[in-house]
């Protein structure tokens, strides 16, 4: 609590002031990166690390607690240039503000670290590190391809673990450089050759520990994309447990060390033998129990069979078979009798419907229909002939020939047109007069016009 000072002003105690200052510092400064020179490095028995980080104009006290300090990949010493990630706070008992370190690396790795973080963010945004795209490893690996240096201790460690845990595994070393500018292209080429061969169930990419610069080939963007495109599951075991590369993030499984990868890929032979023996024991017990139950069922069936007296059942079956045979014979005889009766009936009907008799009836009917047709045709012709005569007489009555027969004549010009008025001809025209019998050629002497 603050006291009231002169003129009623609130007064703070030193620890209150330091608490407020600490809260202000921690709230205003998130995790920050600072680069400087180590000075006064001290590492007491507690395992914590204390030193001063300075440049040519200022310095700041720093503390790195044991939980973080144990993962350092180098031994800090005075005069070393380092890059640290830390939170700014205030040590209240002394009123000193300081940096509490979360990470520290040699300053030469700073640019690489920033490039690493930028590329990681880019590839992560593309989904290359997503858990959903990772392929599951087979339950039992039959053939393993190991991409690593053939001369390093890594391959010996891996082979030692594999031969101890699962000696039947078929292992193929795919030698590649694991450091330097040529390493990433060589690893990519070997990976793609392994993809095309399709000989391996799993591919293991392995290397021992080292600095960020030593492991930089495993942060190559082209290599990361090649691993993402792999049709075969890829396990990454690069560096120590504290080392992380982009190959670790894109791989289907990341192992903390190469030896740990070998243990993750294959089961332990001893454990598997123990499990097989356990399963075999369970199987034998269950088979024994099943046989006991089968024997009991067989004993019960034998007792029931004896109680049923099989000879009596056979006699009953024989009697029933004989009864069924008699019934079947009677049924067949009755059916044959019915079939014969039906056949006789059909024969009689067939005789009545003999083709010769039907043809005779058809011929008689055809002769009758022919006679009736002739009579009907004669009557129809006579009726049509009488009608024709009547029509002829009526037509003759109105015909021009009839008019000519009463003494009239038809005058026609040379072109055949009939002359109806006197104005249609002139003096000197030649006309043809058609009479009831024959005709006359006439010449017009004069034309009196249309006067009567």
Secondary structure, 3 states (H helix, E strand, C coil): CCEECHHHCEECCHHHHHHHHHHHHHHHCCCEEEEEEEEEEECCCCCCEEEEEECCCCEEEEEECHHHHCCCCCCCCCCCEEEEEEEEEEECCCCEEEEEEEEEEEHHHHHHHHHHHHHHHHHHHCCCCCHHHCCCCCCCCCEEEEEECCCCHHHHHHHHHHHHHCCCCEEEEEECCCCCCCHHHHHHHHHHHHHHHCCCCEEEEEECCCCCCCCHHHHCHHHHHHHHCCCCEEEEEECCCCCCCHHHHHCCEECCCHHHHHHHHCCCHHHHHHHHHHHHHHHHHHHHHHHHHHHHHHHHHHHHHHHHCHHHHHHHHHHHHHHHHHHHHHHHHHHHHHHHHHHHHHHHHHHHCCHHHHHHHHHHHHHHHHHHHHHHHHHHHHHHHHHHHHHHHHHHHHCHHHHHHCCCCEEECCCCCECCCHHHCCCCCEEEEECCCCEEEEECCCCCCCCC
